[in-house]
């Protein structure tokens, strides 16, 4: 258990400065924020893919701006 707590302290930003019980709460919050960031990056990636696809001509050449 101590090894796992040490690892969490290393992985979670600010984890070295909090007691173990608060570390678990901070870890849960960090996971939620990471998931939100992943969702945002996926949405942005899809938007870029759709936008880039819309900028292509029928002959395959990209439209320059």
N, CA, C and O atoms as a CHARMM CRD file, in Angstrom:
* protein
*
  260
    1    1 UNK  N      0.82700  -1.19800   0.00000 PROA 1      0.00000
    2    1 UNK  CA     0.00000   0.00000   0.00000 PROA 1      0.00000
    3    1 UNK  C      0.87200   1.26300   0.00000 PROA 1      0.00000
    4    1 UNK  O      0.56900   2.23600  -0.69100 PROA 1      0.00000
    5    2 UNK  N      1.95000   1.23300   0.77900 PROA 2      0.00000
    6    2 UNK  CA     2.83700   2.39900   0.83600 PROA 2      0.00000
    7    2 UNK  C      3.46200   2.68900  -0.51600 PROA 2      0.00000
    8    2 UNK  O      3.61800   3.84400  -0.91100 PROA 2      0.00000
    9    3 UNK  N      3.81900   1.61800  -1.22300 PROA 3      0.00000
   10    3 UNK  CA     4.41500   1.78700  -2.54800 PROA 3      0.00000
   11    3 UNK  C      3.41700   2.43300  -3.50700 PROA 3      0.00000
   12    3 UNK  O      3.78500   3.28700  -4.31300 PROA 3      0.00000
   13    4 UNK  N      2.16700   2.02400  -3.41700 PROA 4      0.00000
   14    4 UNK  CA     1.13000   2.58800  -4.28100 PROA 4      0.00000
   15    4 UNK  C      0.86500   4.05500  -3.94100 PROA 4      0.00000
   16    4 UNK  O      0.65200   4.87000  -4.83900 PROA 4      0.00000
   17    5 UNK  N      0.87500   4.38900  -2.67100 PROA 5      0.00000
   18    5 UNK  CA     0.69500   5.78200  -2.25600 PROA 5      0.00000
   19    5 UNK  C      1.86000   6.62700  -2.75700 PROA 5      0.00000
   20    5 UNK  O      1.65900   7.74600  -3.22900 PROA 5      0.00000
   21    6 UNK  N      3.07800   6.09700  -2.65700 PROA 6      0.00000
   22    6 UNK  CA     4.26300   6.81300  -3.17200 PROA 6      0.00000
   23    6 UNK  C      4.12800   7.06600  -4.66900 PROA 6      0.00000
   24    6 UNK  O      4.44600   8.15200  -5.15500 PROA 6      0.00000
   25    7 UNK  N      3.65500   6.05900  -5.39000 PROA 7      0.00000
   26    7 UNK  CA     3.48100   6.19500  -6.83600 PROA 7      0.00000
   27    7 UNK  C      2.42100   7.24500  -7.15900 PROA 7      0.00000
   28    7 UNK  O      2.60500   8.05400  -8.06800 PROA 7      0.00000
   29    8 UNK  N      1.31200   7.23500  -6.41800 PROA 8      0.00000
   30    8 UNK  CA     0.28100   8.27100  -6.62600 PROA 8      0.00000
   31    8 UNK  C      0.84600   9.65800  -6.35900 PROA 8      0.00000
   32    8 UNK  O      0.58400  10.59600  -7.11200 PROA 8      0.00000
   33    9 UNK  N      1.60600   9.78500  -5.31000 PROA 9      0.00000
   34    9 UNK  CA     2.22000  11.08200  -4.98900 PROA 9      0.00000
   35    9 UNK  C      3.09400  11.56700  -6.14100 PROA 9      0.00000
   36    9 UNK  O      3.16200  12.76500  -6.41900 PROA 9      0.00000
   37   10 UNK  N      3.75700  10.63200  -6.80400 PROA 10     0.00000
   38   10 UNK  CA     4.62000  10.98500  -7.92500 PROA 10     0.00000
   39   10 UNK  C      3.80900  11.37500  -9.16500 PROA 10     0.00000
   40   10 UNK  O      4.21100  12.26200  -9.91800 PROA 10     0.00000
   41   11 UNK  N      2.67500  10.71500  -9.37100 PROA 11     0.00000
   42   11 UNK  CA     1.88700  10.91300 -10.58600 PROA 11     0.00000
   43   11 UNK  C      0.92800  12.09500 -10.53100 PROA 11     0.00000
   44   11 UNK  O      0.70100  12.76300 -11.54000 PROA 11     0.00000
   45   12 UNK  N      0.37100  12.35100  -9.36200 PROA 12     0.00000
   46   12 UNK  CA    -0.67100  13.37800  -9.22600 PROA 12     0.00000
   47   12 UNK  C     -0.02300  14.72600  -8.90600 PROA 12     0.00000
   48   12 UNK  O      0.72800  14.84000  -7.93700 PROA 12     0.00000
   49   13 UNK  N     -0.31100  15.74400  -9.71600 PROA 13     0.00000
   50   13 UNK  CA     0.25100  17.07000  -9.43500 PROA 13     0.00000
   51   13 UNK  C     -0.12300  17.54700  -8.03300 PROA 13     0.00000
   52   13 UNK  O     -1.29200  17.50400  -7.65000 PROA 13     0.00000
   53   14 UNK  N      0.85700  17.99600  -7.28100 PROA 14     0.00000
   54   14 UNK  CA     0.62900  18.47100  -5.92200 PROA 14     0.00000
   55   14 UNK  C      0.45000  17.35900  -4.91000 PROA 14     0.00000
   56   14 UNK  O      0.13300  17.62300  -3.75000 PROA 14     0.00000
   57   15 UNK  N      0.64600  16.12400  -5.32900 PROA 15     0.00000
   58   15 UNK  CA     0.41600  14.97500  -4.45700 PROA 15     0.00000
   59   15 UNK  C      1.38700  14.86300  -3.30500 PROA 15     0.00000
   60   15 UNK  O      1.06400  14.26400  -2.27800 PROA 15     0.00000
   61   16 UNK  N      2.56500  15.42400  -3.45600 PROA 16     0.00000
   62   16 UNK  CA     3.55800  15.30200  -2.38700 PROA 16     0.00000
   63   16 UNK  C      3.22800  16.18300  -1.19600 PROA 16     0.00000
   64   16 UNK  O      3.78300  15.99300  -0.11300 PROA 16     0.00000
   65   17 UNK  N      2.33300  17.14600  -1.38000 PROA 17     0.00000
   66   17 UNK  CA     2.06800  18.11700  -0.32200 PROA 17     0.00000
   67   17 UNK  C      0.80700  17.81800   0.48700 PROA 17     0.00000
   68   17 UNK  O      0.42700  18.63000   1.33100 PROA 17     0.00000
   69   18 UNK  N      0.14100  16.67200   0.25700 PROA 18     0.00000
   70   18 UNK  CA    -1.11500  16.39100   0.95000 PROA 18     0.00000
   71   18 UNK  C     -1.04700  15.04700   1.67100 PROA 18     0.00000
   72   18 UNK  O     -0.30700  14.15300   1.26200 PROA 18     0.00000
   73   19 UNK  N     -1.82800  14.90900   2.75200 PROA 19     0.00000
   74   19 UNK  CA    -1.91500  13.61000   3.44000 PROA 19     0.00000
   75   19 UNK  C     -2.57800  12.55600   2.54700 PROA 19     0.00000
   76   19 UNK  O     -3.23400  12.89500   1.56200 PROA 19     0.00000
   77   20 UNK  N     -2.40500  11.28400   2.89400 PROA 20     0.00000
   78   20 UNK  CA    -2.87700  10.18000   2.06100 PROA 20     0.00000
   79   20 UNK  C     -4.38100  10.24000   1.78900 PROA 20     0.00000
   80   20 UNK  O     -4.80400   9.96600   0.66600 PROA 20     0.00000
   81   21 UNK  N     -5.20000  10.59100   2.78400 PROA 21     0.00000
   82   21 UNK  CA    -6.64700  10.63200   2.54900 PROA 21     0.00000
   83   21 UNK  C     -7.00800  11.71700   1.53900 PROA 21     0.00000
   84   21 UNK  O     -7.87900  11.51000   0.69500 PROA 21     0.00000
   85   22 UNK  N     -6.35800  12.85000   1.61500 PROA 22     0.00000
   86   22 UNK  CA    -6.59200  13.91700   0.64000 PROA 22     0.00000
   87   22 UNK  C     -5.98400  13.57700  -0.71600 PROA 22     0.00000
   88   22 UNK  O     -6.46700  14.03200  -1.75200 PROA 22     0.00000
   89   23 UNK  N     -4.93100  12.78100  -0.70400 PROA 23     0.00000
   90   23 UNK  CA    -4.31200  12.34600  -1.95300 PROA 23     0.00000
   91   23 UNK  C     -5.30700  11.54900  -2.79500 PROA 23     0.00000
   92   23 UNK  O     -5.34900  11.69600  -4.01600 PROA 23     0.00000
   93   24 UNK  N     -6.10000  10.71300  -2.14400 PROA 24     0.00000
   94   24 UNK  CA    -7.10000   9.93800  -2.87600 PROA 24     0.00000
   95   24 UNK  C     -8.15200  10.84500  -3.50600 PROA 24     0.00000
   96   24 UNK  O     -8.56500  10.61200  -4.64200 PROA 24     0.00000
   97   25 UNK  N     -8.58400  11.86000  -2.79500 PROA 25     0.00000
   98   25 UNK  CA    -9.53500  12.81900  -3.35800 PROA 25     0.00000
   99   25 UNK  C     -8.90300  13.59600  -4.50800 PROA 25     0.00000
  100   25 UNK  O     -9.53600  13.82200  -5.54000 PROA 25     0.00000
  101   26 UNK  N     -7.64800  14.00300  -4.32100 PROA 26     0.00000
  102   26 UNK  CA    -6.94300  14.73700  -5.36500 PROA 26     0.00000
  103   26 UNK  C     -6.75200  13.85800  -6.60300 PROA 26     0.00000
  104   26 UNK  O     -6.83200  14.34000  -7.73300 PROA 26     0.00000
  105   27 UNK  N     -6.50100  12.58000  -6.38500 PROA 27     0.00000
  106   27 UNK  CA    -6.34200  11.64000  -7.49800 PROA 27     0.00000
  107   27 UNK  C     -7.64200  11.51000  -8.27300 PROA 27     0.00000
  108   27 UNK  O     -7.63600  11.53300  -9.50400 PROA 27     0.00000
  109   28 UNK  N     -8.74600  11.37300  -7.57000 PROA 28     0.00000
  110   28 UNK  CA   -10.05400  11.26700  -8.23100 PROA 28     0.00000
  111   28 UNK  C    -10.33800  12.53000  -9.04900 PROA 28     0.00000
  112   28 UNK  O    -10.82500  12.44100 -10.17600 PROA 28     0.00000
  113   29 UNK  N    -10.03800  13.69700  -8.49200 PROA 29     0.00000
  114   29 UNK  CA   -10.24000  14.95200  -9.20500 PROA 29     0.00000
  115   29 UNK  C     -9.34800  15.02400 -10.44200 PROA 29     0.00000
  116   29 UNK  O     -9.77600  15.48700 -11.49900 PROA 29     0.00000
  117   30 UNK  N     -8.11700  14.56600 -10.30300 PROA 30     0.00000
  118   30 UNK  CA    -7.16900  14.57500 -11.41400 PROA 30     0.00000
  119   30 UNK  C     -7.66100  13.66600 -12.54200 PROA 30     0.00000
  120   30 UNK  O     -7.54800  14.01700 -13.71600 PROA 30     0.00000
  121   31 UNK  N     -8.19900  12.51300 -12.19200 PROA 31     0.00000
  122   31 UNK  CA    -8.73900  11.59300 -13.19300 PROA 31     0.00000
  123   31 UNK  C     -9.89800  12.23900 -13.93600 PROA 31     0.00000
  124   31 UNK  O     -9.98600  12.12500 -15.15900 PROA 31     0.00000
  125   32 UNK  N    -10.77600  12.90700 -13.22700 PROA 32     0.00000
  126   32 UNK  CA   -11.91700  13.58900 -13.85600 PROA 32     0.00000
  127   32 UNK  C    -11.42200  14.65300 -14.82800 PROA 32     0.00000
  128   32 UNK  O    -11.94400  14.77800 -15.93600 PROA 32     0.00000
  129   33 UNK  N    -10.40600  15.42800 -14.40900 PROA 33     0.00000
  130   33 UNK  CA    -9.86800  16.47500 -15.28300 PROA 33     0.00000
  131   33 UNK  C     -9.16600  15.89100 -16.50700 PROA 33     0.00000
  132   33 UNK  O     -9.26300  16.44400 -17.60300 PROA 33     0.00000
  133   34 UNK  N     -8.46500  14.78100 -16.32300 PROA 34     0.00000
  134   34 UNK  CA    -7.81800  14.13600 -17.46400 PROA 34     0.00000
  135   34 UNK  C     -8.84000  13.60800 -18.46200 PROA 34     0.00000
  136   34 UNK  O     -8.65900  13.74100 -19.67200 PROA 34     0.00000
  137   35 UNK  N     -9.91100  13.01200 -17.95500 PROA 35     0.00000
  138   35 UNK  CA   -10.97100  12.52000 -18.85300 PROA 35     0.00000
  139   35 UNK  C    -11.61000  13.66400 -19.63700 PROA 35     0.00000
  140   35 UNK  O    -11.88400  13.52900 -20.82900 PROA 35     0.00000
  141   36 UNK  N    -11.84500  14.78700 -18.96500 PROA 36     0.00000
  142   36 UNK  CA   -12.42000  15.94500 -19.64600 PROA 36     0.00000
  143   36 UNK  C    -11.47000  16.45500 -20.71800 PROA 36     0.00000
  144   36 UNK  O    -11.90400  16.83200 -21.80700 PROA 36     0.00000
  145   37 UNK  N    -10.18600  16.47100 -20.41700 PROA 37     0.00000
  146   37 UNK  CA    -9.18500  16.92400 -21.39800 PROA 37     0.00000
  147   37 UNK  C     -9.15600  15.98700 -22.60200 PROA 37     0.00000
  148   37 UNK  O     -9.04100  16.44100 -23.74100 PROA 37     0.00000
  149   38 UNK  N     -9.25900  14.67900 -22.35500 PROA 38     0.00000
  150   38 UNK  CA    -9.27700  13.70800 -23.44800 PROA 38     0.00000
  151   38 UNK  C    -10.49900  13.92200 -24.32500 PROA 38     0.00000
  152   38 UNK  O    -10.39500  13.89300 -25.55100 PROA 38     0.00000
  153   39 UNK  N    -11.66100  14.13700 -23.70600 PROA 39     0.00000
  154   39 UNK  CA   -12.87900  14.38400 -24.47900 PROA 39     0.00000
  155   39 UNK  C    -12.73600  15.64000 -25.32600 PROA 39     0.00000
  156   39 UNK  O    -13.14100  15.65600 -26.48900 PROA 39     0.00000
  157   40 UNK  N    -12.16500  16.68500 -24.75500 PROA 40     0.00000
  158   40 UNK  CA   -11.96300  17.92500 -25.49500 PROA 40     0.00000
  159   40 UNK  C    -11.01300  17.70800 -26.66800 PROA 40     0.00000
  160   40 UNK  O    -11.28500  18.16300 -27.77900 PROA 40     0.00000
  161   41 UNK  N     -9.91200  17.02300 -26.42900 PROA 41     0.00000
  162   41 UNK  CA    -8.94800  16.77900 -27.51100 PROA 41     0.00000
  163   41 UNK  C     -9.54600  15.90000 -28.60200 PROA 41     0.00000
  164   41 UNK  O     -9.26700  16.11600 -29.78200 PROA 41     0.00000
  165   42 UNK  N    -10.35500  14.92200 -28.23800 PROA 42     0.00000
  166   42 UNK  CA   -11.02200  14.09300 -29.24800 PROA 42     0.00000
  167   42 UNK  C    -11.98000  14.93200 -30.09000 PROA 42     0.00000
  168   42 UNK  O    -12.02100  14.80300 -31.31300 PROA 42     0.00000
  169   43 UNK  N    -12.74700  15.78800 -29.42500 PROA 43     0.00000
  170   43 UNK  CA   -13.69100  16.63600 -30.14600 PROA 43     0.00000
  171   43 UNK  C    -12.94700  17.58800 -31.08400 PROA 43     0.00000
  172   43 UNK  O    -13.36600  17.78500 -32.22500 PROA 43     0.00000
  173   44 UNK  N    -11.86000  18.17200 -30.61600 PROA 44     0.00000
  174   44 UNK  CA   -11.06800  19.06700 -31.46300 PROA 44     0.00000
  175   44 UNK  C    -10.46200  18.31000 -32.64000 PROA 44     0.00000
  176   44 UNK  O    -10.42300  18.82000 -33.76000 PROA 44     0.00000
  177   45 UNK  N     -9.99500  17.10300 -32.38400 PROA 45     0.00000
  178   45 UNK  CA    -9.42800  16.28200 -33.44300 PROA 45     0.00000
  179   45 UNK  C    -10.47800  15.96800 -34.51200 PROA 45     0.00000
  180   45 UNK  O    -10.19400  16.04500 -35.70700 PROA 45     0.00000
  181   46 UNK  N    -11.67300  15.62000 -34.08300 PROA 46     0.00000
  182   46 UNK  CA   -12.75100  15.34700 -35.03300 PROA 46     0.00000
  183   46 UNK  C    -13.11900  16.59900 -35.81500 PROA 46     0.00000
  184   46 UNK  O    -13.37900  16.52500 -37.01600 PROA 46     0.00000
  185   47 UNK  N    -13.14200  17.73300 -35.15600 PROA 47     0.00000
  186   47 UNK  CA   -13.45400  18.99300 -35.82000 PROA 47     0.00000
  187   47 UNK  C    -12.40400  19.31900 -36.87600 PROA 47     0.00000
  188   47 UNK  O    -12.74200  19.72200 -37.98900 PROA 47     0.00000
  189   48 UNK  N    -11.14100  19.14600 -36.53100 PROA 48     0.00000
  190   48 UNK  CA   -10.06300  19.40000 -37.49000 PROA 48     0.00000
  191   48 UNK  C    -10.16700  18.43600 -38.66300 PROA 48     0.00000
  192   48 UNK  O     -9.98100  18.84000 -39.81100 PROA 48     0.00000
  193   49 UNK  N    -10.45800  17.18500 -38.39600 PROA 49     0.00000
  194   49 UNK  CA   -10.58000  16.18900 -39.46200 PROA 49     0.00000
  195   49 UNK  C    -11.71600  16.55200 -40.40400 PROA 49     0.00000
  196   49 UNK  O    -11.56200  16.45900 -41.62200 PROA 49     0.00000
  197   50 UNK  N    -12.84300  16.96000 -39.86500 PROA 50     0.00000
  198   50 UNK  CA   -13.99700  17.34300 -40.68500 PROA 50     0.00000
  199   50 UNK  C    -13.67000  18.60900 -41.46900 PROA 50     0.00000
  200   50 UNK  O    -13.99500  18.71300 -42.65100 PROA 50     0.00000
  201   51 UNK  N    -13.03400  19.56300 -40.81600 PROA 51     0.00000
  202   51 UNK  CA   -12.68100  20.82400 -41.47300 PROA 51     0.00000
  203   51 UNK  C    -11.68700  20.57000 -42.60000 PROA 51     0.00000
  204   51 UNK  O    -11.84800  21.10900 -43.69500 PROA 51     0.00000
  205   52 UNK  N    -10.67400  19.76800 -42.35200 PROA 52     0.00000
  206   52 UNK  CA    -9.68700  19.46800 -43.38600 PROA 52     0.00000
  207   52 UNK  C    -10.29900  18.69600 -44.54000 PROA 52     0.00000
  208   52 UNK  O     -9.93700  18.91400 -45.69700 PROA 52     0.00000
  209   53 UNK  N    -11.20600  17.81400 -44.24300 PROA 53     0.00000
  210   53 UNK  CA   -11.87900  17.05000 -45.29100 PROA 53     0.00000
  211   53 UNK  C    -12.71100  17.98100 -46.15600 PROA 53     0.00000
  212   53 UNK  O    -12.79100  17.79000 -47.36900 PROA 53     0.00000
  213   54 UNK  N    -13.32500  18.97300 -45.55700 PROA 54     0.00000
  214   54 UNK  CA   -14.14500  19.93500 -46.30200 PROA 54     0.00000
  215   54 UNK  C    -13.32300  20.87000 -47.16000 PROA 54     0.00000
  216   54 UNK  O    -13.86000  21.48200 -48.08300 PROA 54     0.00000
  217   55 UNK  N    -12.01400  21.00200 -46.88100 PROA 55     0.00000
  218   55 UNK  CA   -11.14300  21.88700 -47.64800 PROA 55     0.00000
  219   55 UNK  C    -10.49900  21.20300 -48.84300 PROA 55     0.00000
  220   55 UNK  O     -9.69600  21.82100 -49.54100 PROA 55     0.00000
  221   56 UNK  N    -10.83300  19.94400 -49.09500 PROA 56     0.00000
  222   56 UNK  CA   -10.23600  19.22100 -50.21600 PROA 56     0.00000
  223   56 UNK  C    -11.12300  19.33200 -51.44100 PROA 56     0.00000
  224   56 UNK  O    -12.35000  19.30800 -51.34700 PROA 56     0.00000
  225   57 UNK  N    -10.47700  19.45500 -52.59300 PROA 57     0.00000
  226   57 UNK  CA   -11.19700  19.48100 -53.87300 PROA 57     0.00000
  227   57 UNK  C    -11.46000  18.05200 -54.32400 PROA 57     0.00000
  228   57 UNK  O    -10.90900  17.10400 -53.76500 PROA 57     0.00000
  229   58 UNK  N    -12.28500  17.90900 -55.31300 PROA 58     0.00000
  230   58 UNK  CA   -12.60600  16.58500 -55.85800 PROA 58     0.00000
  231   58 UNK  C    -11.37600  15.89900 -56.44300 PROA 58     0.00000
  232   58 UNK  O    -11.28800  14.67100 -56.42900 PROA 58     0.00000
  233   59 UNK  N    -10.41100  16.69300 -56.96600 PROA 59     0.00000
  234   59 UNK  CA    -9.22500  16.09100 -57.56200 PROA 59     0.00000
  235   59 UNK  C     -8.15500  15.75700 -56.52500 PROA 59     0.00000
  236   59 UNK  O     -7.07400  15.29100 -56.88400 PROA 59     0.00000
  237   60 UNK  N     -8.44600  15.98900 -55.23900 PROA 60     0.00000
  238   60 UNK  CA    -7.52900  15.61300 -54.18200 PROA 60     0.00000
  239   60 UNK  C     -6.60500  16.71100 -53.72800 PROA 60     0.00000
  240   60 UNK  O     -5.92300  16.54900 -52.71700 PROA 60     0.00000
  241   61 UNK  N     -6.55200  17.83100 -54.43700 PROA 61     0.00000
  242   61 UNK  CA    -5.69400  18.93500 -54.00800 PROA 61     0.00000
  243   61 UNK  C     -6.40400  19.76000 -52.93600 PROA 61     0.00000
  244   61 UNK  O     -7.59300  20.05500 -53.05100 PROA 61     0.00000
  245   62 UNK  N     -5.66800  20.12100 -51.90600 PROA 62     0.00000
  246   62 UNK  CA    -6.23500  20.93700 -50.84300 PROA 62     0.00000
  247   62 UNK  C     -6.38300  22.37000 -51.32900 PROA 62     0.00000
  248   62 UNK  O     -5.56700  22.86700 -52.10500 PROA 62     0.00000
  249   63 UNK  N     -7.41800  23.01100 -50.86700 PROA 63     0.00000
  250   63 UNK  CA    -7.64200  24.42500 -51.17400 PROA 63     0.00000
  251   63 UNK  C     -6.73000  25.24100 -50.28400 PROA 63     0.00000
  252   63 UNK  O     -6.76600  25.08600 -49.06300 PROA 63     0.00000
  253   64 UNK  N     -5.92000  26.09800 -50.85700 PROA 64     0.00000
  254   64 UNK  CA    -5.03400  26.93900 -50.04300 PROA 64     0.00000
  255   64 UNK  C     -5.72700  28.23600 -49.71300 PROA 64     0.00000
  256   64 UNK  O     -6.51900  28.76900 -50.48900 PROA 64     0.00000
  257   65 UNK  N     -5.39800  28.72700 -48.52600 PROA 65     0.00000
  258   65 UNK  CA    -6.01000  29.98500 -48.07300 PROA 65     0.00000
  259   65 UNK  C     -4.97300  31.03800 -47.95200 PROA 65     0.00000
  260   65 UNK  O     -5.28400  32.17100 -47.58400 PROA 65     0.00000
